[in-house]
Amino acid sequence: HRDSAMGLGAKQHPSNAHLTLCMSVLAGAAFIWFCCLPILGQDGLKAFLKNAGVCLSRVAGTAQEIERKSFHLAGLLVPLIYQGLLDRNFTQDFCCQICWTISIVGVSMDFARTQIDFVRRNWPLGHILRENEQKTLCGGAFFSLGCTVSIWMFAPSVAMTSILFLILGDMSAALIGRSFGGEVLKMRKIGRDGKKSIEGSLAMFTVNFLLAVTVFHEVHLREYPAFCGALIATITELYEPFNLNDNLTIPLFGGLGLAWGFARIENCQSESPSDTIWRAIM
């Protein structure tokens, strides 16, 4: 078990019961949404968006983005299954082996899609791929790698929270940005390519922070690492450092922010940020 090597002290672990409750509630809410979405239908979804204040010119695009992002909610099964395995006394190393196996197989298959026409034509859910993903690795491949690296590097609670940053935080940024970006706060677009909105980034930070303080509800001074992790994950989504897909970098850098924050409050002493991060992950 790597908890002591990942920047969490003895008093910084949420209980297994609390983690199980958090992951179960989130997965249950996602399941209810999956059931309601077909019932609501395109017309009902568009009517809901209009009533929510989304301007008419954005309703169709936002409805399409909701359908696409709703598929990402299936990723909540990752922290739920991970916590379930740990709760049944499977080791973190065993979980890492499963994740690496799935990721290697998944990335290999996706690479085959980009190179072989037959695989590309018969690729499941190919219609939800973005145009720039047609001939490159898709977001799902990077999502798998991001989850795997987080589970391999961090304590379970930090890994689960960083994965939630990716699923729910990134989703909130996309949906709020698509719905209200530039409308509420009359400011120019921001981000690496100047395509992101203040509204979307604020939504992501808020959701990330609330997720972190909820997951670490039992931990004293949880607000500090929650703020660090939420902020770093939001900045990562905004600027996409190293030109890497944010499905990989959000859980990685968000997890590093959380681990650094917990290491700081554990020490309660002056220490350079680089030394603290190094100690937190080694």
Secondary structure by P-SEA (a helix, b strand, c coil): cccccccccccccccaaaaaaaaaaaaaaaaaaaaacccccaaaaaaaaaaaccccccaaaaaaaaaaaaaacccaaaaaaaaaaaaacccaaaaaaaaaaaaaaaaaaaaaaaccaaaaaaccccccccccccccccaaaaaaaaaaaaaacccaaaaaaaaaaaacaaaaaaaaaacccccccccccccccccccaaaaaaaaaaaaaaaaaaacccccaaaaaaaaaaaaaaaaacccccccccccaaaaaaaaaaaaaaaaaacccccaaaaaaaacc
